[in-house]
Each structure stands twice: as C-alpha cells, then as structure tokens.
Amino acid sequence: MSESKKADNKAEELVGKVKETVGRTVGNEKLEAEGRAEQGKANVKQAGEKIKDAFKS
C-alpha cells in the first residue's frame, strides 16, 4: 500500500474516532454514528489495500 494512502486512511479513521468521542460526550447520537461510519469506511479501505498488496507480492 502506498504510504500516502496508508496515511490518508489512518487520518480518516482518527477523524471518525474523534467524531464518535465528541458525539458521545455531548450526547449527539448522529455525530457519534457518523464517526463510527467513518471508522468503518477507513477500515474497509485499509483492508482493500492490504489485499491488493498481498496479490502484488
């Protein structure tokens, strides 16, 4: 996986964690769910890149 994609996916995951935490702290369920969704999307992207890397080797 290219380093820039790896960093982008990790950054997206961190933004999702922050949104989830802030949403939980202030009682905003929509923001909390949005954060969980972003984390899930980032994890799927990371898994897809790992699969690509496995087939390149």
C-alpha positions as CSV (number, residue, x, y, z in Angstrom):
1,M,0.0,0.0,0.0
2,S,1.4,3.4,-0.8
3,E,2.4,5.4,2.2
4,S,0.1,8.3,1.2
5,K,-3.0,6.1,1.0
6,K,-2.0,4.5,4.3
7,A,-1.7,7.9,6.0
8,D,-5.0,9.1,4.4
9,N,-6.9,6.0,5.7
10,K,-5.4,6.4,9.1
11,A,-6.3,10.1,9.2
12,E,-9.8,9.2,8.2
13,E,-10.0,6.6,11.0
14,L,-8.8,9.1,13.6
15,V,-11.3,11.8,12.4
16,G,-14.0,9.1,12.9
17,K,-12.8,8.3,16.4
18,V,-12.8,12.0,17.3
19,K,-16.3,12.5,16.0
20,E,-17.6,9.4,17.8
21,T,-16.0,10.6,21.1
22,V,-17.3,14.1,20.8
23,G,-20.7,12.9,19.8
24,R,-20.8,10.6,22.8
25,T,-19.6,13.3,25.1
26,V,-22.1,15.9,24.1
27,G,-24.9,13.4,23.6
28,N,-25.2,13.8,19.9
29,E,-26.1,10.4,18.5
30,K,-25.9,11.5,14.9
31,L,-22.3,12.7,15.3
32,E,-21.4,9.5,17.2
33,A,-22.9,7.3,14.4
34,E,-21.2,9.4,11.7
35,G,-17.9,8.8,13.5
36,R,-18.4,5.1,13.7
37,A,-19.3,5.0,10.0
38,E,-16.1,6.9,9.0
39,Q,-14.0,4.5,11.0
40,G,-15.7,1.6,9.3
41,K,-15.2,3.1,5.9
42,A,-11.5,3.7,6.7
43,N,-11.1,0.1,7.9
44,V,-12.6,-1.3,4.7
45,K,-10.2,0.9,2.6
46,Q,-7.3,-0.4,4.6
47,A,-8.3,-4.0,4.2
48,G,-8.8,-3.5,0.4
49,E,-5.3,-2.0,0.2
50,K,-3.8,-4.9,2.2
51,I,-5.5,-7.4,-0.2
52,K,-4.0,-5.5,-3.2
53,D,-0.6,-5.7,-1.6
54,A,-0.9,-9.4,-1.0
55,F,-1.6,-10.1,-4.6
56,K,1.2,-7.8,-5.8
57,S,3.8,-9.8,-3.8
